[in-house]
Amino acid sequence: MKWGECVEKATEFFAAVFLSVIGLSHVAQPRVWVEFFVWLRGKGRVGVFVNGFLCLGFGAFIVAFHNAWNGLPMILTLLGWGQVVKGLVSFVAPQVSLWGLARISPERAWVFVVGGVFALALSAVLWTIVFTS
């Protein structure tokens, strides 16, 4: 296996672990996620920057080490670029991200469960890629 293939495989493994843990947490603790994002919202634009750093860090790692543009692995590359864009928006237009944080409330905690199920489904795809290729 070439170095580039090893790095892509390691990035897929990293993302599978990351999304599994985050997905399980979203399903098991949606109200804590609401509290976290309400806390970030309370910090205003600084809270948006904190969220931007989280998105940019995860996305930039994927973009730097996973450049697959066909088949199922492309899903991870697209996720990485999506997170980079989300981080970019947080840093250059924080009011847009603040609007998104304003939509979070305890009554909408179910949104985190849905997001958690999506993250778990994506992690299942990544685990399949990791163990079958």
Secondary structure, 3 states (H helix, E strand, C coil): CCHHHHHHHHHHHHHHHHHHHHHHHHHHCHHHHHHHHHHHHHCCHHHHHHHHHHHHHHHHHHHHHCCCCCCCCHHHHHHHHHHHHHHHHHHHCHHHHHHHHHCCCHHHCHHHHHHHHHHHHHHHHHHHHHHHC
